[in-house]
Each structure stands twice: as structure tokens, then as C-alpha cells.
Amino acid sequence: MATDPPPGTAAVASGFAGEVTYTARVVFPVAGPPLVGGTLTVRGDRVAAVEPRGARTPDVDLGNVALIPGLVNAHTHLDLSGARGLVPPTDAAHFTDWLRGVIAYRRGRTPEQVQTDVRAGLAEALDFGTTLIGDIAADGASWDALAAAPARAVVFRELIGLREGRLLEQVKDHWEWVRRPGTGFARRALSPHAPYSVREMMLMWACRCGVPVTVHWMESPAEVELVGTHAGPFVAFLRDLGVWDEGQLIGGFRRTLAHAGLHAPALLLAHANYQPPDDLFRPNTTVVYCPRTHAAFGHPPHPVADFLARGVRVCLGTDSLASNPDLDPLAEARFVRARRPDLPAETILKMVTLAGAEALGWADETGSLEAGKSADAVAVPLPDRDAADPHELLLADHPGERRTLFRGVWRPGVVAAGFSLRSGDAG
């Protein structure tokens, strides 16, 4: 997580009046086609230019790497980072059993342990090259860590509650939180958790607060059954928690989501494993697909291709370490490429970069390598072979340490990692 420029890189910057041009085997702007041997020119904390090979002489050769925009993880739960391996996913039919395990885990954590979990998850996310995170956090617990991190973030404070007596108290508490000032790199948002865990009134209220909203939606067969018929495994699950109320629980949650969601600046539907691409979707709506979590529960193939064909924006998330092996967004993209050859490779890369930035409201700053945007990029080692489409090299599983550029500063430094400076350009 170091943010100081490494030896050599700083010398290049000072020697070129704060402007440095990097070259790599392939530069992926995402906003345009990949550039073999292309260059990325950084001036201060901004992208000054992205150009094809030969347009200008590079100062730093990054070698056999892909230079891509900073990775975007649009849906995760950093506060569950300590649960890795402790709450293994069930099969899809027993999703509520997994939820019971997650609830028990959370209830057993002290506030200090939660903060330790958040920091550990954040460190892992940064190491993988994540520069923008959408985190779901009970009580906004990850705010302090993310506000101080060398990354951008949207912190969705989680709304959970079905007991009518606490609704006004919850509204007041969450309103005070969301009205507090953000920072230059962290923004506040809300997450009415799911149809089985929050009342429609809270969903309607959240969508009118003027901040992005994310909802866990159509994640399991049990949720489909609950929303459709008020029956199924969630009935016993909610009765055990003492909150089952058939008359007030869900009503027209889907209808409310379709209408109230129009008022939110952005509406993110996490998972949508069983949601058809219908009229629920508006221009402000994004599906956040969590591929490896989806696979871990054994769900049927995700309707991602149908969403994309209909013009619905889709981005990627890792979900939490209670259901996923790590917090690597690029691993999600590679997983999708290996199992969904029907999806274009360039679309998959966009799902983990620009589409995520658009969904989280940061596309004016990050998500693609374009002049004027923040200089956020990741140098990803590539296999030592050729491919007709450079995307296939990037999306192939390949080891190697990545290096991340955030606002024009490497974390950690490229020179220390063995990248070569062009002779004579710097000491």
C-alpha cells in the first residue's frame, strides 16, 4: 500500500517537468481498441495522452505487461474478510443455511475485529490493483478505512430491519450518516439489503436520498419464491429471527423497486441471478454480477448475456470472502472469459473497469485511460506467447505481481519490481 514514488520513477518525473510516458506490450484504454506497444503519458495525477506505438518516445518501458485502467470492484463486503473458509457456500437450494452462518459470524465479531477485517480485505483488494471499490457495510463500518485509502470508494451503508417500531429511528440514523461530508475520494451511499430483510418503505426512502443505492436482488431460488408467493425457505428463516410478517414484509417489493429506483442517481442490483431482463431496468440501473460467488452456490448460468443484449449495464464484483476465494476483480473477469466464450473479451474487460466506474458514479474520473482522467492504471504481467486478440493474453490465467498507478503514483514502485528505465532518461 506504499504510495511514495520509487527510485528512478521520481527522477523520470522531475526530469520531464512532471510528465512521464510509459510503454507496455499492450495498452488497453478500454474507451478504444488495445494498442500493441502503445504509450500512456502521465502529467501530475492526470492522463495526458494515450497513443499508439511511435507517436512519442517513452521514458519508462514496463516490459511484457498489459497496462489497463485501475480495476473496479463494484460489490464487496470488506467487513466479512475474516470469514474466509469459515462459512462455506451451500448449494443454491440451501442458501438460507449459508445466511444463518453469516449472521452467526457477524454476531460473534467485536467492533475491533470488524475493523481488522475491513483493513485486511482492503489491503488485499489494493494489492490486486483495485482503484475503485463499492463496499456494503453495516453501520458504514468501512468508511474510515476507505476514506483514508489510496483508492476511490462508494460506501453503501446497509439498511436491515423488518420491525416496524424501529423504522423511524433507522431513517433518522441513516439520514444523519448520509448527510455527513464525504471526501475527495470516498462517497456515501445506501443499501436497503434485500427483499427478505428490509421493508419497502425503507427502499422508497433510500431511493429518494439523492445517493446511489444498491440492493441484493434475486440472488437465490428461495428469494424468488418469497417474492412471488410469500412462501419457501425464507419463511422459516424469518420466523426463527422473529421478524416474519406476511402482511407487511414484501408486498410489491419488485414494483416498488421499479418505481422508486427511478429516483436514485444510480441503482445497482447485486447478483440478479434469477432476474429476467425485463422492464425493471432503466438507464440508471446496473446489474453487478459476482461470477465466482455465483458458481460457488451452483446457480444455473447467469443471464448476463441476456442483460447485455438488452442494453443493460453489467459490471463485476467479488462479493465477500465468506463466499469467494479472494478479492481480485481481474480473477472474476478471467473466470467469466473461461466459462462464457459467448461474451466478447472486450466487454468482459469493460465490466471490470469502465462499466463499474459508470455504475458507481466515478466514470468522469476513472474506469478508462483517457486524456484528462485520473492516472489510475494497473500493469498486469502477460504470458510469453502471442495471440491474435490481445484481450486473450490479458484474460488468461497468468501469475505475476501487478503494479498499480493511482493518481500518477505507483503503489509500490515499478523500478523496484524490475521494470526497466530507458537508458539515459533518469538516474
C-alpha positions as CSV (number, residue, x, y, z in Angstrom):
1,M,0.0,0.0,0.0
2,A,3.0,2.3,-0.3
3,T,2.3,5.5,-2.2
4,D,5.8,7.1,-2.4
5,P,7.3,7.1,-5.9
6,P,10.0,4.5,-6.2
7,P,13.6,5.4,-7.0
8,G,14.0,6.2,-10.7
9,T,10.3,6.9,-11.4
10,A,10.6,10.1,-9.4
11,A,13.7,11.0,-11.3
12,V,11.9,10.5,-14.6
13,A,9.1,12.7,-13.5
14,S,11.3,15.5,-12.4
15,G,13.4,15.2,-15.5
16,F,10.4,15.7,-17.7
17,A,8.7,18.5,-15.8
18,G,6.2,16.2,-14.1
19,E,5.4,14.3,-17.4
20,V,6.2,10.7,-17.9
21,T,5.4,8.4,-20.8
22,Y,5.1,4.7,-20.2
23,T,5.1,1.9,-22.8
24,A,3.9,-1.7,-22.4
25,R,3.5,-4.7,-24.5
26,V,-0.2,-3.8,-24.8
27,V,-2.1,-0.7,-23.5
28,F,-5.8,-1.2,-23.1
29,P,-7.6,2.2,-22.9
30,V,-11.0,0.4,-22.7
31,A,-12.5,3.6,-24.3
32,G,-10.8,2.4,-27.5
33,P,-9.1,-0.6,-29.0
34,P,-6.0,-2.1,-27.5
35,L,-2.7,-0.6,-28.5
36,V,0.2,-3.0,-29.0
37,G,3.4,-1.2,-27.9
38,G,1.2,1.9,-27.1
39,T,2.0,4.6,-24.6
40,L,0.4,6.2,-21.6
41,T,1.6,9.7,-20.8
42,V,1.0,11.0,-17.3
43,R,1.3,14.6,-16.2
44,G,1.0,15.0,-12.5
45,D,-2.1,13.0,-11.4
46,R,-3.8,13.1,-14.8
47,V,-3.6,11.1,-18.1
48,A,-2.1,13.5,-20.6
49,A,-2.3,11.1,-23.7
50,V,-2.9,7.6,-24.8
51,E,-1.2,6.9,-28.1
52,P,-0.1,4.2,-30.5
53,R,3.4,2.9,-30.8
54,G,5.7,5.5,-32.4
55,A,3.7,8.6,-31.5
56,R,6.2,9.6,-28.9
57,T,9.3,8.3,-27.3
58,P,8.6,6.5,-24.0
59,D,10.5,7.3,-20.8
60,V,9.7,4.0,-19.0
61,D,9.4,0.6,-20.6
62,L,7.2,-1.6,-18.4
63,G,8.0,-4.7,-20.4
64,N,5.8,-7.7,-21.0
65,V,2.7,-6.4,-19.3
66,A,-0.7,-5.1,-20.1
67,L,-1.4,-1.6,-18.9
68,I,-5.1,-1.4,-18.1
69,P,-7.3,1.1,-16.2
70,G,-7.5,0.6,-12.4
71,L,-9.8,-2.3,-11.5
72,V,-13.3,-1.7,-10.2
73,N,-14.9,-4.0,-7.6
74,A,-18.5,-2.8,-7.6
75,H,-19.8,-5.1,-4.9
76,T,-18.0,-6.4,-1.9
77,H,-18.3,-6.7,1.9
78,L,-15.0,-5.9,3.5
79,D,-16.3,-6.5,7.0
80,L,-16.6,-10.2,6.2
81,S,-13.0,-10.6,5.2
82,G,-12.3,-12.6,8.3
83,A,-14.8,-15.2,7.3
84,R,-12.7,-16.8,4.6
85,G,-13.2,-20.5,4.8
86,L,-15.4,-20.3,7.8
87,V,-18.9,-20.1,6.2
88,P,-18.6,-22.3,3.0
89,P,-21.3,-21.7,0.4
90,T,-24.1,-24.2,0.3
91,D,-25.9,-25.4,-2.8
92,A,-28.4,-22.9,-4.2
93,A,-31.4,-24.7,-2.6
94,H,-30.0,-24.2,0.9
95,F,-29.0,-20.5,0.6
96,T,-30.7,-19.6,3.9
97,D,-28.5,-22.1,5.8
98,W,-25.5,-20.1,4.5
99,L,-27.2,-16.9,5.6
100,R,-27.6,-18.3,9.1
101,G,-23.8,-18.9,9.2
102,V,-23.0,-15.4,8.1
103,I,-25.3,-13.9,10.7
104,A,-23.7,-16.0,13.4
105,Y,-20.3,-15.0,12.3
106,R,-21.2,-11.3,12.3
107,R,-22.8,-11.5,15.8
108,G,-19.6,-13.0,17.1
109,R,-17.3,-10.2,16.0
110,T,-16.3,-7.3,18.2
111,P,-16.1,-3.8,16.7
112,E,-12.3,-4.0,16.9
113,Q,-12.4,-7.3,15.0
114,V,-14.6,-5.8,12.3
115,Q,-12.1,-3.0,11.7
116,T,-9.3,-5.6,11.5
117,D,-11.3,-7.5,8.9
118,V,-12.1,-4.3,6.9
119,R,-8.4,-3.3,6.8
120,A,-7.3,-6.8,5.8
121,G,-9.8,-7.0,3.0
122,L,-8.9,-3.5,1.8
123,A,-5.2,-4.4,1.7
124,E,-5.9,-7.5,-0.4
125,A,-8.1,-5.5,-2.8
126,L,-5.4,-2.9,-3.2
127,D,-2.7,-5.5,-3.9
128,F,-4.8,-6.9,-6.8
129,G,-4.9,-3.5,-8.5
130,T,-8.3,-2.2,-7.3
131,T,-8.6,1.6,-7.5
132,L,-12.4,1.9,-7.0
133,I,-14.5,-0.1,-4.5
134,G,-18.2,-0.3,-3.9
135,D,-18.4,-1.7,-0.3
136,I,-21.5,-2.7,1.6
137,A,-21.0,-2.0,5.3
138,A,-23.2,-2.5,8.3
139,D,-23.3,0.9,10.1
140,G,-20.9,2.2,7.5
141,A,-18.1,0.4,9.3
142,S,-15.6,0.6,6.4
143,W,-15.9,4.4,6.0
144,D,-12.8,5.5,7.9
145,A,-10.6,2.9,6.3
146,L,-11.8,3.6,2.8
147,A,-11.7,7.4,3.2
148,A,-8.0,7.1,4.1
149,A,-7.1,4.6,1.5
150,P,-5.2,5.3,-1.8
151,A,-8.3,4.4,-3.8
152,R,-11.7,5.7,-4.6
153,A,-14.8,4.3,-2.8
154,V,-18.5,4.3,-2.5
155,V,-19.6,3.1,0.9
156,F,-23.1,1.7,0.9
157,R,-24.4,1.8,4.5
158,E,-26.5,-1.3,4.9
159,L,-30.2,-0.9,5.9
160,I,-31.6,-4.0,7.6
161,G,-34.8,-4.1,9.5
162,L,-38.3,-5.5,9.4
163,R,-39.6,-4.4,12.8
164,E,-42.0,-1.5,12.3
165,G,-41.2,0.1,15.6
166,R,-37.6,0.8,14.6
167,L,-38.2,2.3,11.2
168,L,-38.3,6.0,12.2
169,E,-35.2,5.6,14.3
170,Q,-33.4,3.9,11.5
171,V,-34.4,6.6,9.0
172,K,-33.1,9.3,11.3
173,D,-29.8,7.5,11.9
174,H,-29.1,6.7,8.3
175,W,-30.1,10.2,7.2
176,E,-27.6,11.7,9.6
177,W,-24.9,9.4,8.2
178,V,-25.6,10.0,4.6
179,R,-25.7,13.8,5.0
180,R,-22.2,13.9,6.6
181,P,-19.5,15.3,4.2
182,G,-17.6,12.8,2.0
183,T,-14.0,13.2,1.0
184,G,-12.4,13.8,-2.4
185,F,-12.2,10.0,-2.9
186,A,-15.0,8.5,-0.8
187,R,-18.7,8.9,-1.2
188,R,-21.6,7.9,1.0
189,A,-24.5,5.7,-0.3
190,L,-27.2,3.4,1.0
191,S,-28.0,-0.3,0.6
192,P,-31.5,-1.5,1.6
193,H,-30.2,-5.0,1.9
194,A,-32.8,-7.3,0.2
195,P,-36.5,-8.1,-0.1
196,Y,-36.3,-10.5,2.8
197,S,-34.5,-8.1,5.2
198,V,-35.9,-4.6,4.7
199,R,-39.3,-3.1,4.4
200,E,-40.5,-1.4,1.2
201,M,-40.8,1.9,2.9
202,M,-37.0,1.9,3.6
203,L,-36.3,1.1,0.0
204,M,-38.5,4.0,-1.2
205,W,-36.9,6.4,1.3
206,A,-33.3,5.3,0.4
207,C,-34.0,5.9,-3.3
208,R,-35.1,9.5,-2.6
209,C,-32.0,10.4,-0.6
210,G,-30.0,11.6,-3.6
211,V,-27.3,9.0,-3.3
212,P,-26.5,5.7,-5.1
213,V,-28.5,2.7,-3.9
214,T,-27.6,-1.0,-4.1
215,V,-29.9,-3.9,-3.4
216,H,-29.2,-7.6,-3.2
217,W,-31.8,-8.9,-5.7
218,M,-33.0,-12.3,-7.0
219,E,-29.9,-14.0,-5.5
220,S,-31.4,-17.4,-4.8
221,P,-34.4,-19.6,-5.7
222,A,-35.7,-19.1,-2.1
223,E,-35.8,-15.3,-2.7
224,V,-37.7,-15.8,-6.0
225,E,-40.3,-18.0,-4.1
226,L,-40.6,-15.5,-1.3
227,V,-41.2,-12.5,-3.6
228,G,-43.5,-14.4,-5.8
229,T,-45.6,-16.4,-3.3
230,H,-44.6,-15.4,0.2
231,A,-43.6,-19.0,0.8
232,G,-40.5,-21.2,0.8
233,P,-37.3,-21.5,3.0
234,F,-37.2,-17.8,3.9
235,V,-40.5,-18.1,5.8
236,A,-38.9,-20.4,8.4
237,F,-35.7,-18.4,8.3
238,L,-37.5,-15.1,9.1
239,R,-39.7,-16.8,11.7
240,D,-36.6,-18.1,13.5
241,L,-35.3,-14.5,13.6
242,G,-38.7,-13.3,15.0
243,V,-39.4,-10.9,12.1
244,W,-41.8,-12.8,9.8
245,D,-44.9,-10.6,8.9
246,E,-46.6,-11.8,5.7
247,G,-48.8,-8.7,5.6
248,Q,-46.0,-6.2,5.8
249,L,-42.9,-8.0,4.7
250,I,-42.6,-7.7,0.9
251,G,-45.9,-6.8,-0.7
252,G,-44.9,-5.3,-4.0
253,F,-41.2,-5.0,-3.4
254,R,-40.4,-5.6,-7.1
255,R,-42.9,-2.9,-8.1
256,T,-41.5,-0.5,-5.5
257,L,-38.0,-1.2,-6.7
258,A,-39.0,-0.5,-10.3
259,H,-40.6,2.9,-9.5
260,A,-38.6,4.1,-6.5
261,G,-35.4,3.2,-8.2
262,L,-36.0,5.8,-10.9
263,H,-35.4,8.5,-8.2
264,A,-31.9,7.3,-7.2
265,P,-28.9,8.7,-9.1
266,A,-27.8,5.1,-9.5
267,L,-29.4,1.8,-8.7
268,L,-27.2,-1.3,-8.5
269,L,-28.8,-4.7,-8.4
270,A,-26.3,-7.1,-6.8
271,H,-26.3,-10.7,-8.2
272,A,-29.7,-10.8,-10.1
273,N,-29.0,-14.5,-10.6
274,Y,-32.7,-15.2,-11.3
275,Q,-33.9,-11.9,-12.7
276,P,-35.1,-11.9,-16.3
277,P,-34.0,-8.8,-18.4
278,D,-37.4,-7.1,-18.3
279,D,-38.8,-3.7,-17.7
280,L,-37.3,-3.4,-14.2
281,F,-34.2,-1.9,-15.9
282,R,-33.8,1.8,-16.6
283,P,-30.8,3.9,-17.7
284,N,-29.7,4.4,-14.1
285,T,-29.8,0.6,-13.3
286,T,-26.8,-1.7,-13.3
287,V,-26.5,-5.4,-12.6
288,V,-23.5,-6.3,-10.5
289,Y,-22.6,-9.9,-11.4
290,C,-20.3,-11.8,-8.9
291,P,-19.2,-14.7,-11.1
292,R,-17.2,-16.9,-8.7
293,T,-19.8,-16.5,-5.9
294,H,-22.5,-17.4,-8.4
295,A,-20.6,-20.5,-9.3
296,A,-19.8,-21.4,-5.7
297,F,-23.6,-21.8,-4.9
298,G,-24.2,-23.9,-8.0
299,H,-26.7,-21.5,-9.6
300,P,-27.8,-22.1,-13.2
301,P,-25.9,-20.0,-15.8
302,H,-26.3,-16.3,-15.1
303,P,-28.5,-14.3,-17.5
304,V,-25.6,-11.8,-18.1
305,A,-25.7,-12.3,-21.9
306,D,-29.5,-11.5,-21.9
307,F,-28.9,-8.3,-19.9
308,L,-26.1,-7.2,-22.3
309,A,-28.2,-8.0,-25.4
310,R,-31.0,-5.8,-24.0
311,G,-28.5,-2.9,-23.3
312,V,-28.4,-3.3,-19.5
313,R,-25.2,-2.2,-18.0
314,V,-23.4,-5.1,-16.3
315,C,-20.3,-4.8,-14.1
316,L,-18.4,-7.2,-11.8
317,G,-18.0,-7.6,-8.1
318,T,-16.2,-10.1,-5.9
319,D,-18.9,-10.3,-3.1
320,S,-17.2,-11.2,0.2
321,L,-14.6,-13.7,1.4
322,A,-17.5,-15.6,3.0
323,S,-18.3,-16.8,-0.5
324,N,-15.3,-16.0,-2.7
325,P,-11.7,-17.2,-2.6
326,D,-10.2,-13.6,-2.9
327,L,-11.0,-10.0,-3.7
328,D,-9.5,-9.9,-7.2
329,P,-11.7,-8.3,-9.8
330,L,-9.5,-9.4,-12.7
331,A,-9.8,-13.0,-11.5
332,E,-13.6,-12.6,-11.8
333,A,-13.1,-11.4,-15.4
334,R,-10.8,-14.3,-16.2
335,F,-13.3,-16.7,-14.7
336,V,-16.1,-15.3,-16.9
337,R,-13.9,-15.5,-20.0
338,A,-13.0,-19.1,-19.4
339,R,-16.6,-20.2,-18.9
340,R,-18.6,-17.8,-21.1
341,P,-16.9,-17.8,-24.5
342,D,-20.2,-16.3,-25.8
343,L,-19.3,-12.9,-24.2
344,P,-16.8,-10.7,-26.1
345,A,-13.5,-10.3,-24.3
346,E,-13.5,-6.5,-24.7
347,T,-17.0,-6.5,-23.0
348,I,-15.7,-8.5,-20.1
349,L,-12.7,-6.1,-19.6
350,K,-15.2,-3.2,-19.6
351,M,-17.3,-4.9,-17.0
352,V,-14.4,-4.8,-14.6
353,T,-13.3,-1.2,-15.4
354,L,-15.5,1.4,-17.1
355,A,-18.9,-0.2,-16.5
356,G,-18.1,-0.4,-12.8
357,A,-17.0,3.2,-12.7
358,E,-20.2,4.3,-14.5
359,A,-22.3,2.3,-12.1
360,L,-20.6,3.9,-9.0
361,G,-20.7,7.4,-10.4
362,W,-16.9,7.8,-11.0
363,A,-16.7,7.5,-14.8
364,D,-15.7,11.1,-15.2
365,E,-12.5,10.4,-13.2
366,T,-11.6,6.7,-13.7
367,G,-12.5,3.4,-15.4
368,S,-10.7,4.1,-18.7
369,L,-7.4,5.5,-19.9
370,E,-8.4,8.8,-21.5
371,A,-6.8,12.2,-21.5
372,G,-8.0,14.3,-18.6
373,K,-8.9,11.4,-16.4
374,S,-7.1,10.4,-13.2
375,A,-3.9,8.4,-13.9
376,D,-5.2,5.1,-12.5
377,A,-3.8,2.0,-14.1
378,V,-2.5,-1.5,-13.4
379,A,0.5,-3.2,-15.0
380,V,-0.6,-6.8,-15.4
381,P,2.1,-9.5,-16.3
382,L,1.3,-11.3,-19.6
383,P,2.1,-14.8,-20.8
384,D,5.2,-15.1,-23.1
385,R,3.2,-16.1,-26.2
386,D,1.2,-14.5,-28.9
387,A,-2.5,-14.1,-29.6
388,A,-4.5,-12.6,-32.4
389,D,-6.6,-10.7,-29.9
390,P,-4.5,-9.1,-27.1
391,H,-7.5,-9.5,-24.8
392,E,-6.9,-13.2,-24.7
393,L,-3.5,-12.7,-23.2
394,L,-4.9,-10.4,-20.5
395,L,-7.8,-12.6,-19.6
396,A,-5.7,-15.8,-19.5
397,D,-4.8,-17.0,-16.0
398,H,-1.2,-15.9,-15.5
399,P,0.8,-15.4,-12.3
400,G,3.0,-12.4,-11.6
401,E,3.0,-9.3,-9.3
402,R,0.9,-6.4,-10.5
403,R,1.8,-2.8,-10.1
404,T,-0.8,-0.1,-9.6
405,L,-0.7,3.5,-10.6
406,F,-3.1,5.7,-8.6
407,R,-3.3,9.4,-9.4
408,G,0.0,9.1,-11.1
409,V,1.9,7.5,-8.3
410,W,2.9,3.8,-8.3
411,R,2.0,1.6,-5.3
412,P,4.5,0.0,-5.0
413,G,7.2,1.2,-7.4
414,V,7.7,-0.2,-10.9
415,V,11.5,0.2,-10.9
416,A,11.9,-1.7,-7.6
417,A,10.0,-4.5,-9.2
418,G,12.5,-4.9,-12.0
419,F,10.9,-2.8,-14.8
420,S,13.4,-1.1,-17.0
421,L,14.1,2.6,-17.4
422,R,15.2,3.6,-20.8
423,S,19.0,4.3,-20.6
424,G,19.9,7.9,-20.3
425,D,16.5,9.1,-19.2
426,A,16.9,9.0,-15.5
427,G,19.3,8.0,-12.8
